[in-house]
Amino acid sequence: MQFPDDDNGQLLSEIAEAGIDLTQFHNVDFFILFEQKLQADKFAQVIANDELSPTTQLQQCPDTGIWEVVTSVKMVPVHELLGQTEQYIESIANAHEGYGDGWGIMAPE
């Protein structure tokens, strides 16, 4: 399988090499970072009410103190769709002083 030569393409390639079937639906986790808990809470409320991404989790990094919202989207991880979804979520995060920190798929156990 060929992937575009960019960060998302590289990650998709690594995921495929790990044996994950990229033609199937997966929960794709998008990671959004915030300096302040208040902004993280506001973003988590907004994105949790979005039909695209109803599953969110807020946590604080014990080392840095940065707040992270993990929002999961059930989708077939196609390169173009991943990029569009990432941009959409980040546009909402930016309005709440947050920024994207990538995405990932948990390997099945």
Beta strands, then each sheet from edge to edge (+ up, - down):
strand 1: 26-34
strand 2: 55-60
strand 3: 67-75
strand 4: 98-105
sheet 1: 2+ 3- 1+ 4-
end
